[in-house]
Amino acid sequence: MRIVDMNWMQVEEYLGRDNRAVLPLGSVEQHGYLSLGTDALLAERVAIEAAEPLGVPVFPVLPYGVTPYMLGFPGSLSLTVGTYVAIITELLDGLHRAGFRRVVLVNGHGGNAPAGAVAQEWLVRHEDSRVVLHNWWNAPRTWAAVQGIDRLGAHGSWMENFPWNRVAEVPAEQKALADLQAIGAAGPLRARELLGDGNFGGDYQKPDADMLRVWEIGVEETREAIRGVA
């Protein structure tokens, strides 16, 4: 359930019987022909669908993440690592102050990896709590489902193309895999030159039936992470 559909009294009642919460983490960055909010949209949606049967509240997604390499593309926004660390820390502090003790960070963006280190440091000061970082898209069974469809896929390609984050028609051809090492060593403007339309490589779209199977597994695996947080 979404925390925005609850009032404070309902949250207080919930905390009398459970102390779990879910915080999705996303990013606003180019995804080729897909929505700039792809990582945020998918992280929040998978978290809500996973948590609903468990009755665990899901907070609104933190839409901004760490993505300096995408800043050559209009609409992409990035937080510095220091700012991101401070935000995650303060959000965890706020959740703890409210009474939540078991938190699952459902992450949709690879650049948000610092959140895992922040959580580990935070737990040193809050040993009564548990924080799990769940990268929903590359959790074991979800990633295996992706690889079972096509091993050639990357950022902005078919593997992130779901019905709910499409905003334009996509090319029909397959794109060669980009030189990821060169992109990682380049500044934003050079990275844009190397990437062209932003797809890192692979088909632009697969049949919805394939993508919905991946999604179902992603939801199930995220639910397991929420259910299992000790």
N, C-alpha and C positions, 0 to 999 in steps of 0.2 A: 504494500500500500504506500501511497505517496504521502510524505509528511505534510505536504501543502494541502492535503485533503483532511487534515486533522487540526483540532485546536489544542491549546496547551493543556487543557484538562484531560483530553483524550490521551495525550502523550504521557501525562503523569500517571494515568490509570494503566497504560501499557507498561510503563517502567516498573509498576508494582508486580508484574509477572514475567517480564522479559527485559533484557538489557542489550539486545542486538540492534544494530543500525547499519544501513548501507549508504555509502557515499560514492557516487559515480565520478570518475575523472575523465575529462575529455580534452579536446584541443580545437582551436579554430585555425585551420590551415588548408591550403589547397589540396584537393584530391582529384586533380584532373577534371573530368566532366561531372564529378559527383559534388555533393554539397560541401561547402567549406566547413560546415559543422558536423561532418560525418562521424568523427571520433566521439564527439559529445552526444550526438543523437543516438548512436548505437550503444554506447556505454549506459546511458540512462534507460533506454528501452529494454535492454537485456536485463538490467538490474531490476526494473519494475516487474517484468514478466516473471523473473526468477523468484522474487521475494513475495509476490502476491499470495501464493498458496500457503506460505509460512506465516503470514501476518506480520512480517518485519517491515518497519518503515524505511522508505528510501528517500533520502534528501535530494534536493535539486542538484543536477550535475554541476561540477566546477568546470565551466566550459573552456577556460584558458589553460594552456599548458606550456611546455618548453619546446619550442620548435624554431630556433633561429635560422636553420638552413632553408626554411620556406619563405623567408621574408622578402624575397624577390618577386613573389606572386601577390598581386593586390588582394586585400582581404584577409591575408594571413597575419595573425597576431601572436606574439611570443612573450612570455614572462621570462625574466632572468632566473637562473637557478636559485639565487639567493631569495628573490621574491617568492618563488614557488615554494621553497622550503618553509619560509615564514608563514605563508598562507596555510599549507597543510598542517603545520604545527598548531596554528591558532584554531583551525577547525577541529582538530583532535582535542585540543584543550576545551573547546566549547562543548563538544560531545560528552567529554568526561564530566564537566561541570554540571551538565544536565542530568547525568545519571547513566549514560550509556557506557558499557564496559566491554562490549564485544563488537568490533567494527570491521566491516569488509569494505575495502576500497576496490570498487569494480572499475578497472582502468581500461580505457580504449585507445591509448596513445603510447607508442614505444618511448617517445621522448620524456614521458613522465616517470621514468625509472627512478629519479631521485626520491620519489614518494616512498619507495620501499626502504631506503636508508633512513629517511626521516622517521618512519614508523618504528624502526629498530631503535633509534636513539630515544625517541619519545617513550618507548616501553621501559627503558632503563629508569625513568622517573615515575612511571605509572605501572608498577608491577601487579596491580590489581586488574589490569586490563589485557586485552588481546586485540591485535590489529593484523589483518590479513590483506595483502595486496594480491588481487586476482586479475591477471591480464586475460580478459575473457577470450580474446580472439586467438591466442596461441596456447591456451590451456590444452593439455595432452589430447583429449578426444576430439575437441573442436579442431585443433590443428591437423589431426589425422584425417578428419573428414574433408578439410580443405585440400590436403595433399592427395586424397583419394580421387578428387575431381580433376585436378590439374596441378602438377608440381611447379608450373611456371605461372607465378602470380605474385604481385607485390603491391606496394602502396598505390592507391588510386586505380587499381585494376579491378577485374571481375571479383576478386575475393573480398572487396569491400562494397560491392554493388548490390544493395538490397532494395526492394521496392520502396522503402520508406526514406531513402536518402538520395534518390535519383532526382536530378533537376534538369536534365537535358538528354538528348539523344547522344549515343556514343558511336564511335567508329566500329565497323564490322571486322576489321583486320586485327591480327595479333601484333603487339609491339615487342620488339626485342628488349631483353633485359638491359637496363641502364647499368653503367659502370658505377656501382655503389661505392667503391673505394674512392673514386675520383670525386663523386658528389660529397662524400663525407669530408674530404680535404678542401672543398671549395667554399668560397663565400656565397651569400645568397644570390647575387646576380649571375655568377658563373654557374651555380647550381641550376638556376632557371634555364640557362643556355643549354646545359647538358640534358635537362629533362624535357624540354619542349613543352608538351601539353600537361606535364605533371605526372602522368602514369609512369611508374617505375619499370613496368614490363609485364607482358602477358595479354590475354584477351581482355577486352573492355567489359564484357558481360557474358554471363552464363545463364542457362535456363532457370527460371524462378524456382522450379521444383528442386533443383540442386541446391540453390541458395537457401531455401526454406529448410531443407534437411540440415544444413550447416547451422542455421539459426536455432533450430530446435535443440540440437546437441549443445550449442553454446548456452542456451537458457538452462538446460538440465545441469550442465557442469557448473554454471554460476550458482544455481540453487544448491548444489551439493556443497559449494564453498560456504554459502550462507548458513546452511543447516549444520555444517561441521565445525564452525568456529567455536572453539572451546572456551 
